[in-house]
Amino acid sequence: MLSATILLLHDNARPHSAAQTQDLITSFKWEQIDNTPFSPDLAPSDYHLFLHVKKFLGGKRFDDDDDLKDAVQKWLTSQGAAFYEQGVQNLVPRYYKCLSNGGECGKII
């Protein structure tokens, strides 16, 4: 069921956990969700996106940083919605495994 309020998921980085930030979040009446301990198995950028970007970049050479940035941006925009949806959908069983393991994510692939 969807919540009628905003659910904010963020890590415990100093800017996020600072008293001033927490006061502001409270004043907005936003609910905060505890983030699980970091696991690359639960970060779609680590196990899905970067894996494919790495394959795309493999063996290529670029004259400068701008050429590299342009190539990666073009590649990212060329991927269809199904590519990104697959990465998000793969999170469901990964989160389930983590939660079933008492939050100890470790290597859950």
N, C-alpha and C positions, 0 to 999 in steps of 0.2 A: 504494500500500500504506500502511496506517495504521501509525504508529509506536507502539511500546510505551511511549514516554516522552512527557512533556508538551513541546510545541513552543510557545515563547513568541515572539510577534511584537510588537515595540513599537518606537517611534521612539527617537531618541537624546536625548530630553529629559533634563535634569539629574537628575530623580528616578530615571529609568530607568537612566541610565549611571553613577550614583554608585557608588563602590567598595563601600559597604555593601550596596546593592541587588544589585550584581553578585556579591558574596560569598554573599548569601542565595540567589540563583538557582542558583549553583554548588553550594551545600550541598544544595539540593533535587534536584540532578542533572537540572535542566531544560535542554533544548537551546534555544538562541536562534537565530532565523532573522533574517538581515539584512533590514531593511526597504528597499524601493526608495525612491529619492528621491521627494519628494512630487509627486504629479501629481493634479489634480482628476479626471482621466480614470480614475484607479484608486481613487478614494474613492466608494463607492456613495452616501454621504450627499451628496456634491457634485453628481454627475451624475444621480442617480436620485431620491433622497428629497427634497432641497431643491427640485428643479425642480417636483415635484408639490405640495409644501407652498406654494411661491410662487404656483402657479396657484390653489390653494385659497384663499389669503389675499387674492389680487388683488381690489381694490375694496372690501374689507371694512373696517369701522372698529370699534374696540373702545374701551370706556369706560376700561379700565385694563389693566395687565399681567396681572392674574388672569383677566380675561375672555379675553384672547389665549391665555394658557397653557391654559385649559380648552378653548377651541376647537381648538387644535392637538392636545391630548391626545385629544380625542374623534375627531378626524380620523384620527390615527395608529392608534387602536384599531379604527376602522371599516374599515381596509384589510385585505383578506384576505391569507392566507399567500402566495397567488400573486403579489401585488404585491411583497412583500419578496423572494420567491424570484427573481423576474425581475431585480431589482437585483443580487442575488448572482450569478446565472447570467451576467449581462452582463459580469461581471468576467473570465471565462475568456478570451474573445477579446481583451479589453483588455490583460490581463497578457501574453498570448502576443505581441501586437504590441510591447509594451514590451520583453520579453525578446529578441525577434527583432531589436530595434533596439539591442541591446547595453546595455540598461538605460536608454537615453536616452528617457524617456517623452514629455516635451514635450507637444504636443497630438497625441494619437493617434487621435482620433475618425475 
